[in-house]
Amino acid sequence: MYSEFTLKCDNLALIRGERLLFKQAAFELTNRQVLHIQGANGTGKTSLLRVLCGIIEADEGELHWQQQPIEQTRQDFYLNTIYLGHQLGVKKAMTVEENLAFYQAMRPQSLSVSISEAIAQVGLAGFEQQWVANLSQGQKRRVSLARLLLESAPLWILDEPFVALDVKGQSWLAQHFEAHRERGGSIIFTSHQPVELACDVQKLVIGAQ
Amino acid sequence: MLGLLIKREIRLLLRRKAELLNPLFFFLVVTTMFPLGISPEAKVLSTLAPGVLWVCVLLSLLLSLDVLYREDFDDGSLVQLLMSGASAANIVLAKSIANWLFCALPLIVMSPLLSVMLHLPSDALGALIASLLAGTPVLCLLGAIGMSLTVGLRRGGILLVLLVLPLYIPVLILGTMLVSAASMGHSYLPLLLLLIAASVMSVSLAPWAAGAALKVSVSE
C-alpha cells in the first residue's frame, strides 16, 4: 500500500518559441486516480508531462506536491514517481537484466517482485541476458515497462505507454494499471489510442484555444 | 548512490572499446608526428617534449568526453538519472571519475613511452607523471562542465572546444612549466602544489556547475 500523496497543478501555461502550447491546465490528483491527458498533435501533452517532472519549467502556474510548492519537494516527488517518456532510458549496451537491476538499485524501496519475474511478466522470458540493442522497438518498450513492476513509486507518469505494444501487451498494461490503482497508486498518461480501463478515468484536454 | 553511478559508467565505457581506444591512438599518432615534422634531433625535441606531451594529453582527453554524455542524452537515460533522486552533481562526478580512470589514466601510463621517443630527460619523467596525475582531474572536470553545457546541441563539438580550451590554458602552462623546470634540474614542488590545488578546487566546485548545466541542457 502506498502512502497518501497529493499533486495539484494550477493554471499551467507553456510557451515554446513564439507559440502558446497550452494555458490554464489544471488538475488535482491523489491516490487511486487515473488521469488521461488528451489533445491533438503539437498541443504540448509531452511538454506538460515534462513540466510535471521538472525537466522544463512552465511559463505560468504552480505545481504543488503534498500541499507544498514542488520546487521545495522535488526530491521527494522524484522518489515517488516513475516517468517513462518517448525516449525510454534503457541502455543499448546493457542487458535487459542489467538495465532493470540498475534502476531498481537506484530506488530506496522496491516491490516484492524479482527481476526475472518482472521480465517474464512483460513477456521477455529468455531475453534476460540479451543486449537491449538486439531487441525490437516493442520489446524495448516492454523493458522500460518492466520497471513499473519492480520499483515502488505511487505515481506513474507515462508518455504514450501503449505505443509499439501489440494487442496482448496493451491489454496486459491496462490490467496492470488496475493493479497499481488497487495498491493505492495513480497514473498520469497520454495516449492517442482509445484505452479500455475498468476504473474511472479523469480527462484533461489541453491546447490553446 | 555514487558507487552505483560509477559502476554504471565504467560498465558502459568498457563495452565501447573503440571509443576508449580512440584517444590513446590519437595521443600516439600525434606525438609521433612531431619528431617527423620538426626534427629528430635530441636537443630540439627535449625542449619541446613537455609542451608536446601536455598538449597531446589535453586534446586526447577532449576527444574522450563525448562518449560519456552524448548517448545518455539521446536515449533519455540522462532524464531518468536526474529523476532517480541522484543529485546532478553526483551524476557528473561519477562520469568524471570514470572518465579519469579509463581515459586519463591510460594516457598517463602511455606517456613515459612517448617521452622516451621525444628525448625527455629521464630525470623529468617523474615530474611528467606527477604533473599529469595532478593536472588531468582538472581537465576531466572542466571538460564535464563544457560537455554538460553543449550536450543538447546538434553540433556542439566546436563550441565545446571554444568553451573549454581557454579554461585548459592555465593548467597547460603550469604542467609544461613543471616538466620543463624538472628537466633543467630545478625544483618543481611549488608548481605541483598549485596543480594539486587546482585539482582539489575543481573536484569540489565543478560537479555543481556541471550539474546545473546538465539540467539546463536536458530542458531544451
Interface residues (C-beta under 8 A of the other chain):
Chain A: C53 G54 I55 I56 E57 Q75 Y78 L79 T81 Y83 G85 H86 Q87 L88 G89 V90 K91 K92 A93 M94 E98 F102 Y103 A105 M106 R107 P108
Chain B: M1 L4 R8 R11 L12 R15 R16 E71 D74 D75 G76 S77 V79 Q80 L82 M83 S84 G85 A86 V218 S219
